[in-house]
């Protein structure tokens, strides 16, 4: 009998140890392809920060035809990275996304134009073709054009919108006077392709008063009612922000970690190191908690679109500090 009891006790302890060691699964959907824009998450995975929080994180790359809001709506992710204009527009349409953390403090979005296309100021946009990303990325642009009073349907006096893909070919080949760029990525693709800064004029969204928050962490509101899910997100945010701050302090090594995770092999070390250096400027100043003033500025920008605003009313419940309060304090 004693032998049997010992065996049962050992088996029970073994099961308990197995349960204790089982990590919680989290699936993260990125906003774009594998690159230094998401270095904090790859660093957290590589350095074991997620493992330290008993998390098994799957990072899913995005792309020009992947809308994070659609992915999470279909159950394909627990957390998505999205720009706030897209998330708030989705929420107004019925998809209850909630911002649980905001690693990016500043916006890197720009419109980059060729001077020889006759663009030197926003007043020159009328009658021009402008490259724009879609799948939720178009909202800051549409808000800006509405603020300028420019139609985006190609009608007289307005602008023609060219759906922009993965590259910057439209501006290189003369198909568009301007294209959408980020400070850390597409602008440098244009430079690397042979155009010089003197050939270009750049309009930063922040300088135009239409900057909005980018690359926040979003989850479905209904899931936050589950204490187990909330606890999992607290651990995820804590580990992710640890990864981001490590990446800020070690940009070159962070870039190499990103390259190790790039299955496409399309990225180069030079480009990723440069990108990480630029990304660090955007995450600097954020501990991961959403700045309410930045949120309100984004909402005001999205509602100031005249007759065609991105959102028509101030959202309620679109963000929470519940996760970061527990994760960061």
C-alpha positions as CSV (number, residue, x, y, z in Angstrom):
1,X,0.0,0.0,0.0
2,X,2.8,2.4,0.9
3,X,4.5,1.7,-2.4
4,X,1.3,2.4,-4.3
5,X,0.7,5.6,-2.3
6,X,4.3,6.8,-3.2
7,X,3.7,6.0,-6.8
8,X,0.4,7.9,-6.9
9,X,2.0,10.8,-5.1
10,X,4.9,10.9,-7.5
11,X,2.5,10.8,-10.4
12,X,0.4,13.6,-9.0
13,X,3.5,15.7,-8.4
14,X,4.6,15.0,-12.0
15,X,1.2,16.1,-13.3
16,X,1.4,19.3,-11.2
17,X,4.8,20.1,-12.4
18,X,3.8,19.6,-16.0
19,X,0.8,21.9,-15.5
20,X,3.0,24.5,-13.8
21,X,5.5,24.4,-16.6
22,X,2.9,24.7,-19.4
23,X,3.2,28.1,-21.0
24,X,0.2,30.1,-22.1
25,X,-0.1,30.5,-25.9
26,X,-0.4,34.0,-27.4
27,X,-0.6,34.8,-31.1
28,X,0.5,38.3,-32.2
29,X,-0.5,39.6,-35.6
30,X,2.0,42.2,-36.9
31,X,1.0,45.3,-38.9
32,X,3.6,44.6,-41.7
33,X,6.2,42.2,-42.7
34,X,9.1,41.1,-40.5
35,X,11.3,44.1,-39.9
36,X,12.7,46.3,-37.2
37,X,9.4,48.1,-36.9
38,X,8.6,45.1,-34.6
39,X,12.0,44.5,-33.1
40,X,10.7,44.7,-29.5
41,X,8.6,41.6,-30.0
42,X,11.3,39.6,-31.7
43,X,13.8,40.6,-29.0
44,X,11.4,39.6,-26.2
45,X,11.1,36.2,-27.9
46,X,14.8,35.8,-28.6
47,X,16.0,37.0,-25.2
48,X,13.5,34.7,-23.3
49,X,11.4,37.6,-21.9
50,X,8.2,35.8,-23.0
51,X,9.4,32.5,-21.6
52,X,10.2,34.2,-18.3
53,X,6.5,35.2,-18.2
54,X,5.4,31.6,-19.0
55,X,4.3,32.6,-22.5
56,X,4.6,30.8,-25.8
57,X,4.3,33.6,-28.3
58,X,3.7,33.1,-32.0
59,X,4.5,36.1,-34.1
60,X,2.6,36.3,-37.5
61,X,4.0,38.7,-40.1
62,X,1.7,41.0,-42.0
63,X,1.8,42.5,-45.4
64,X,0.1,44.9,-47.8
65,X,-3.0,42.8,-48.1
66,X,-3.4,41.8,-44.4
67,X,-5.7,43.9,-42.2
68,X,-5.0,43.1,-38.5
69,X,-8.6,44.0,-37.6
70,X,-9.8,41.4,-40.0
71,X,-7.4,38.8,-38.6
72,X,-8.5,39.3,-35.0
73,X,-12.2,39.4,-36.0
74,X,-11.7,36.0,-37.5
75,X,-10.1,34.6,-34.4
76,X,-6.6,34.4,-36.0
77,X,-4.8,36.3,-33.3
78,X,-5.1,37.3,-29.6
79,X,-3.3,40.6,-30.0
80,X,-2.9,42.7,-33.1
81,X,-0.7,45.7,-33.8
82,X,-2.6,48.5,-35.6
83,X,-2.6,52.2,-36.2
84,X,-5.2,53.9,-34.1
85,X,-7.2,55.4,-37.0
86,X,-7.8,51.9,-38.4
87,X,-8.7,50.6,-34.9
88,X,-11.1,53.4,-34.1
89,X,-12.7,53.2,-37.5
90,X,-13.2,49.4,-37.0
91,X,-14.6,50.1,-33.6
92,X,-17.2,52.5,-34.9
93,X,-18.2,49.9,-37.5
94,X,-18.8,47.4,-34.7
95,X,-15.5,45.6,-34.1
96,X,-14.8,46.3,-30.4
97,X,-11.0,46.7,-30.4
98,X,-9.4,48.1,-27.3
99,X,-5.9,49.6,-27.0
100,X,-4.1,47.9,-24.1
101,X,-0.6,49.4,-24.7
102,X,1.1,52.0,-26.9
103,X,4.8,51.4,-27.4
104,X,5.1,54.1,-30.1
105,X,5.0,57.6,-28.8
106,X,5.6,59.5,-32.1
107,X,4.3,59.0,-35.7
108,X,6.7,58.1,-38.5
109,X,4.2,58.6,-41.4
110,X,5.1,60.9,-44.2
111,X,4.1,61.8,-47.8
112,X,7.2,62.0,-50.0
113,X,7.0,63.8,-53.3
114,X,9.2,64.6,-56.3
115,X,9.9,68.2,-56.7
116,X,10.0,67.8,-60.5
117,X,6.3,66.7,-60.3
118,X,5.5,70.2,-59.3
119,X,4.9,69.6,-55.6
120,X,6.4,72.0,-53.1
121,X,3.5,72.4,-50.6
122,X,0.2,70.8,-49.8
123,X,-1.5,73.4,-52.0
124,X,0.1,71.6,-55.0
125,X,-1.6,68.3,-54.3
126,X,-4.7,69.2,-56.3
127,X,-4.7,67.4,-59.7
128,X,-1.9,65.1,-58.7
129,X,-1.8,61.3,-58.2
130,X,-0.8,60.2,-54.7
131,X,0.2,56.8,-53.6
132,X,-1.7,55.5,-50.5
133,X,-1.6,52.3,-48.5
134,X,-5.0,50.7,-47.8
135,X,-6.3,47.9,-45.5
136,X,-6.7,50.5,-42.7
137,X,-3.6,52.5,-43.5
138,X,-5.5,55.0,-45.6
139,X,-7.3,56.7,-42.8
140,X,-4.7,59.2,-41.7
141,X,-4.3,60.2,-45.4
142,X,-8.1,60.6,-45.9
143,X,-8.4,62.6,-42.8
144,X,-5.6,65.0,-44.0
145,X,-7.1,65.3,-47.5
146,X,-10.6,66.1,-46.0
147,X,-9.0,68.7,-43.8
148,X,-7.4,70.3,-46.9
149,X,-10.8,70.1,-48.7
150,X,-9.5,67.8,-51.4
151,X,-11.7,65.1,-52.9
152,X,-10.0,61.7,-53.2
153,X,-12.1,60.3,-56.1
154,X,-10.1,61.8,-58.9
155,X,-12.6,64.5,-59.6
156,X,-11.5,68.0,-60.8
157,X,-9.8,70.0,-58.1
158,X,-9.1,66.9,-56.0
159,X,-6.5,64.2,-56.0
160,X,-6.2,60.8,-57.7
161,X,-5.4,58.0,-55.2
162,X,-3.2,55.2,-56.4
163,X,-3.3,52.0,-54.3
164,X,0.3,51.6,-53.2
165,X,1.7,48.2,-52.7
166,X,4.9,46.8,-51.1
167,X,7.4,49.1,-52.9
168,X,7.9,52.7,-53.9
169,X,7.9,52.1,-57.7
170,X,5.1,54.6,-58.4
171,X,7.3,57.6,-57.5
172,X,10.4,56.1,-59.2
173,X,8.6,55.4,-62.4
174,X,6.6,58.6,-62.5
175,X,3.2,57.0,-61.9
176,X,2.6,59.2,-58.8
177,X,3.8,62.6,-57.7
178,X,3.9,61.5,-54.1
179,X,3.9,58.2,-52.2
180,X,3.3,57.2,-48.6
181,X,6.5,56.6,-46.7
182,X,7.6,56.0,-43.1
183,X,10.6,57.7,-41.6
184,X,12.2,54.4,-41.0
185,X,11.5,52.5,-44.2
186,X,10.1,53.6,-47.6
187,X,11.8,57.0,-47.6
188,X,15.2,55.2,-47.5
189,X,14.1,52.9,-50.3
190,X,13.6,55.9,-52.5
191,X,17.0,57.2,-51.5
192,X,18.6,53.8,-52.1
193,X,17.0,53.7,-55.5
194,X,18.9,56.8,-56.7
195,X,16.9,59.9,-55.8
196,X,18.6,62.4,-53.5
197,X,17.0,64.3,-50.6
198,X,17.3,67.4,-52.8
199,X,15.0,65.7,-55.4
200,X,12.3,65.3,-52.8
201,X,10.0,67.3,-50.6
202,X,8.7,65.5,-47.5
203,X,5.5,66.2,-45.5
204,X,5.5,64.7,-42.1
205,X,2.0,64.0,-40.8
206,X,3.1,65.4,-37.4
207,X,4.1,68.7,-39.0
208,X,0.7,69.0,-40.7
209,X,-1.2,68.6,-37.5
210,X,-2.7,65.3,-38.6
211,X,-0.4,62.8,-36.8
212,X,-2.1,59.8,-35.2
213,X,-0.9,57.0,-33.0
214,X,0.7,54.0,-34.7
215,X,1.5,50.4,-33.8
216,X,-0.5,50.1,-30.6
217,X,-1.5,46.7,-29.1
218,X,-5.2,45.9,-29.5
219,X,-7.4,43.1,-28.3
220,X,-11.1,42.3,-28.4
221,X,-13.1,44.0,-25.7
222,X,-15.1,40.9,-24.7
223,X,-11.9,39.0,-24.0
224,X,-10.8,41.5,-21.3
225,X,-13.7,40.3,-19.2
226,X,-11.8,37.0,-18.7
227,X,-9.4,37.3,-15.7
228,X,-7.2,34.6,-17.2
229,X,-6.9,36.5,-20.5
230,X,-6.2,39.7,-18.7
231,X,-3.4,38.1,-16.7
232,X,-1.9,36.7,-19.9
233,X,-2.0,40.2,-21.5
234,X,-0.4,41.8,-18.4
235,X,2.5,39.3,-18.8
236,X,2.7,39.8,-22.6
237,X,2.8,43.6,-22.3
238,X,5.4,43.5,-19.6
239,X,7.7,41.2,-21.6
240,X,7.1,43.1,-24.8
241,X,8.0,46.5,-23.3
242,X,11.1,44.9,-21.8
243,X,12.0,43.8,-25.4
244,X,11.3,47.3,-26.7
245,X,13.6,49.1,-24.2
246,X,16.3,46.5,-24.8
247,X,16.0,47.1,-28.6
248,X,16.2,50.9,-28.1
249,X,19.5,50.5,-26.1
250,X,20.9,47.8,-28.5
251,X,19.7,48.8,-32.0
252,X,22.3,46.9,-34.0
253,X,21.9,43.6,-32.2
254,X,18.1,44.1,-32.2
255,X,18.3,44.5,-36.0
256,X,20.2,41.2,-36.3
257,X,17.6,39.4,-34.2
258,X,14.9,40.7,-36.6
259,X,17.0,39.4,-39.6
260,X,17.2,36.0,-38.0
261,X,13.4,35.8,-38.0
262,X,13.0,37.1,-41.6
263,X,11.9,33.9,-43.4
264,X,11.7,35.9,-46.7
265,X,15.4,36.8,-46.7
266,X,14.4,40.1,-48.4
267,X,15.8,42.4,-45.7
268,X,19.4,43.6,-45.5
269,X,21.5,44.2,-42.4
270,X,22.2,47.8,-43.4
271,X,18.5,48.6,-44.0
272,X,17.4,47.0,-40.7
273,X,20.1,48.6,-38.6
274,X,19.1,52.0,-40.0
275,X,15.4,51.2,-39.5
276,X,16.0,50.3,-35.9
277,X,17.8,53.5,-35.2
278,X,14.8,55.4,-36.6
279,X,12.3,53.3,-34.8
280,X,14.0,54.0,-31.5
281,X,13.2,57.6,-32.0
282,X,9.5,56.8,-32.2
283,X,9.3,54.5,-29.2
284,X,11.5,56.8,-27.0
285,X,9.4,58.4,-24.3
286,X,6.9,55.7,-24.0
287,X,6.8,53.1,-21.2
288,X,4.0,51.3,-23.0
289,X,1.1,53.1,-21.3
290,X,-1.2,55.1,-23.6
291,X,-0.9,58.9,-23.2
292,X,-4.4,60.1,-23.0
293,X,-3.5,63.5,-24.5
294,X,-2.0,61.7,-27.5
295,X,-5.2,59.6,-27.8
296,X,-7.4,62.7,-27.7
297,X,-5.3,64.4,-30.3
298,X,-5.7,61.4,-32.6
299,X,-9.5,61.4,-32.1
300,X,-9.7,65.1,-32.7
301,X,-7.7,64.7,-35.9
302,X,-9.9,61.9,-37.2
303,X,-13.1,63.8,-36.4
304,X,-11.9,67.0,-38.1
305,X,-12.5,65.8,-41.6
306,X,-15.3,68.2,-42.5
307,X,-18.2,66.4,-44.3
308,X,-16.3,63.1,-44.5
309,X,-14.5,62.4,-41.2
310,X,-12.8,59.0,-40.5
311,X,-14.9,58.7,-37.3
312,X,-18.2,60.5,-36.6
313,X,-18.3,60.5,-32.8
314,X,-15.9,60.2,-29.9
315,X,-15.3,56.5,-29.1
316,X,-16.1,55.1,-25.7
317,X,-14.1,52.2,-24.2
318,X,-11.6,52.3,-26.9
319,X,-8.6,52.1,-24.6
320,X,-7.7,50.9,-21.1
321,X,-4.9,51.3,-18.6
322,X,-5.9,48.2,-16.7
323,X,-3.2,46.1,-18.4
324,X,-0.3,48.6,-18.3
325,X,-1.1,49.6,-14.7
326,X,-0.5,46.0,-13.6
327,X,2.3,45.3,-16.1
328,X,4.5,48.3,-15.5
329,X,4.0,49.2,-11.9
